[in-house]
Structures are given as structure tokens and as C-alpha cells.
Amino acid sequence: MAVRTITRIGIVALALALLALIWGLTPIARLANPEAVAAAMSGVSASPWQFAIVFGCFLAAGLVVFPMLLLIIACAAVFGPGLGFVYSSTGLLASAALNYAIGTWLGREVLLNALGPRFDSTRSALMRRALITTAIVRAIPGSPFALVSVAAGASDIRFLDYLVGTAIGIMVPVVLLTVATEQTSRLLTEPSAMQLAILAGVIALWIAVAFGAQAVLERLAKGGGRGAR
């Protein structure tokens, strides 16, 4: 094994150890809930540098594997549906690009040695119809945002295909979470049957999209398996 590869494996191992220390010894774990993130985000809402700060939060969140869904909810709650949508979409795309670059620099062999089968299965899934598969994976709630980005970078997926797929896919969670957050706020302040119905409809739609995306992804995987044979 080349010295450069060994060095990069060591860097990944050190990064994983630091990640564990960050989650174990810093207050970041206490921030991993919607109320705490929204409270922290509201502290920057009056700053003229709010976009830059939120942008930096998304980049940092991608590096420490912080749940992106919480940041989307916080942006919608603090900045409103319009600005919240813009901030979340921009931040997610920037984080996706950064982690893609990290994956490209590390390479497949390094990540396979460091992360094992989970990385390889993610990479294999993304290799099938890269743009479409990336979009579908991004639309699934709770999919590992950082891992998908790094795996894509370590694959032969073109950056443009990956970024366009990501841009299409994140529209689902960003739009639905933004609308759901707004409707929840309205339901708490002006409760009505209509507000409740809209919120229930948004939740039902997201569940349907999640199951649909998972089904399409499995179908693509089976198709890829038949093609390989």
C-alpha cells in the first residue's frame, strides 16, 4: 500500500476519533434538537452577517455530521419560509460540494479501508445513473448527507451531475420541512381545522415521497444487479 494512501487512512482515522470527541466532550450533542438549534439560530437573526453565519453553520454541520434536518427547521422557524428556503438550499449545496471535494481528495481505497462496507454500498448505489440516484437519495428523509457527499466524491460521478442531482433532491425535504414548520407555527398561534389539515397533508406527502424514493432506489439497485450479470 502506497505511503500516501496509508497517510490518508491515518487522517481519516484521526478525523473519526476527533468526531467522536467532539460529540462526546462538547455541547454539540445538546444542540441536536429543533428547539436548541432554533434558539441558537435566532441569536444571529439580527446580525448583518446572518447569511455568512448560517452558511458557515451548514459547512460545519457537514463536517461534524450534524443532522441537516434540524438546520432546515431552524432556518424556517427563525427566518421565515422564503429566506429560510434560500438559506437552507444554499447551505446544503455548499456542504455537499465541500464534502464531495473531501471524498475526491481521499479517494475510494482510503475510504473503503476506513469506513468499510457501508461506504462501498453507498458508492455503488450512487454509481447507477448518478444524477437520478443522487436526487432520489437526497429526497429520502434521514439519509446520511455527509456520507453520500463523500462517497460521491470518491466515485467516478461527475461533479455537475452530482450537484444537479443534489439540488433536485434537496428540494423535497427543504420545501416540505419549511412548509411544515410554518404550518406548525400558525397552528400554535391561530389554530384551525384548515391549518391542521395542511400540516397533516404535508406530513403524509413526505411519508409518501420517502417510501416512493426508497422503492425507486431499490428498483434501480435490482436493475443494476441484473445488468452486472
N, C-alpha and C positions, 0 to 999 in steps of 0.2 A: 504494500500500500504506500502511495506516494507521501512524502513528508507534508506536502501542502494539504492533502486530504486528512491526514492524521491531525494536523494543526486545526483544521476547520471542525473536525469532530470534537476536538477538545474545547473549541469555542462554543459549540452548541451545548455540550455538557455543562460548561460553566454558566451559560445563559439559562439553562433549565434550573440549575442549582440556585442562581440568583433570583429566578422567577419564584421558586418555592420560598425563598427567604422573604421576598417582597410580600407575598400573600400571607406568610406566617408571622412576620415581625412588624409589619407596617399597618396603618389603619385602613388600607385599601379594601380588606375583606368586609369591614363595617360599612363601606360605601356601596357595597354590592346589593343595593335595594333601591327601588324607584324614589322613595321619599328622600333618602340621603343624597342621591345624585341630583335630584331636582333642587334641593336646598343648596348644595354646593354650586350648581349652575346659576341659581338666582343671584348669587353673590357677584357674578360678573355681568349680569344683565344691564347694569347702568354704566359699564365701562365703555369708553370709545373704542377699546381694543377687543370687544366681545367676540368678533368673528375670529380674530387671530387666536384668542384664548381657547375658544371652542374647537377650532381647527387643531390646535396643539393637543387638546384633550383626546380627540379621536385618534391622532397619531400615537399618543402614549398608550391609549387603551388597546390599540392593536398590538403594541409591543409587549404588554403585560397580560394579554389575553383577558382583558376586562370585557364583560358582557356588553356588546354593542346595543342590544335592545334597550338597555337601561338608559344609555345616552340619547337614543332616539326619543324615548318617552320624556326624558328631562327637557330636551330641546323643544318638543311640542308644548310641554306644560309651561315652560318659562318664556319662550319667545313667540308662542302662538303657532297656529298651523302653517301659515305662509313662510315666515322666517325660519321656523323650526324645520320645515321640509328642506329648505335650501341649505341650512347648516348641516343637517344630518346627511343629506345626499353628498354634499361636498366633502365632508369629513370622512364618510365611508369610502368614497372613491380614492381619496388621498391615502388613507390607511391601507386600502387594498393595493395601491401602487407601491407603497413603501415595503410592505411585506412580500410582494412579488419580487422586488429588487433584492431583498434579502435571500429569498429562495433561489434566485438566479445566481447570486454570488456563492452560496453554499454548495449548490449542485445536488443531483439526485443521490449519488453514492454517500455523501456525508449525511444527508437527512435520513436515508434508509438505515444507515448504521446507528444513528442517534435515536430515531423515533420508531423504527421497526415497521411491522405490517400495516399499522393504521395509516402511516404516511403513504405507503405504496398503494393501498387500496384507494385512497383519496386521489392520488396522482393518476391511477389507472382509469378511474371514473371520469376525471376531467379530460383525459386524452381523447375520449369518444365525442366527436362533434363538439369541439372545445367551446365555441361561443354559446351554443344552445345548452350544453350541460352546465356551464358556469352560471348561466342565467337561472336555470332550474334549481341548482344547489343553493344559490343566493336567496331564492324565494322560499326555501324551507325554513321555518322558524327554528331557531336554536342551532342551526348548522354552524360548525366551528369556523368562524370568519377568518381568523388568523391562519389556521392550519390550511384552509383551502387556498388562501393567497400564497403562502409559502410553497405549497405543493405545486401550484400553477407555475410559479417562477422557476421551480426546479424541473419542470417538464418542457416539452417542445412546443408548448402553446404560445402562439404569437401574442405579444403584449396588447396589440389593438383588439384582437378577438377577445382576450381575457377582460380587458377594460370595458368594452361594449357589452359583453355578457354580464359583467358585474353591474353596470349601470342599469341594464334592463331588469335584472333580478332583484336589485335592492329596492326598486320602485314598489314592490308588493309590501314588504314589511314596513318601509318608511311611510307610505301612504296610509296603510291600514292602522298602523300604530299611532300615527299623527291624528287621524280621524277619531280613533277610539279614545285617545287621551282628551281630545277636545270635547267629545260627547260625554265622557265621564265627568269632566269639569262642569259642563252645562247641566248634567243630571243632578249634580250635587247642589248647584245654585238655583236652578229652575227645573225641578223635577216634573216630568210629564210622561205620558204614555208614548208620545212620539219620540222623545229623546231616548227612552228605554228601548223602543223598537229599533231605532237606528243603531244604537250600540250593540244590541243583540244581533242585528244583521251583519254588522262589521265583523264581530267575533265569528259568526257562522261562516262568513265568506273566507276569513283567514284559515279556519279549520279546513274548509273545502279545498282551498288553494294548497295548503300544506299536504293533505292526502293526495291531491291530484299530482302535485310536483313529485312526491315520493314515488307514486305509481309510474309516472313517465320515466323517472330516473332508473327504476328497476327494469322497465321495459328496454331502455337504451342499453343497460348493462347486459341483459339477456341477449339482445341483438348483437352486441359486441362479442359476446361469448360464442355465439353461433358462427359469426364471421371469422373468428380466430380459428375455429375448427375447420 
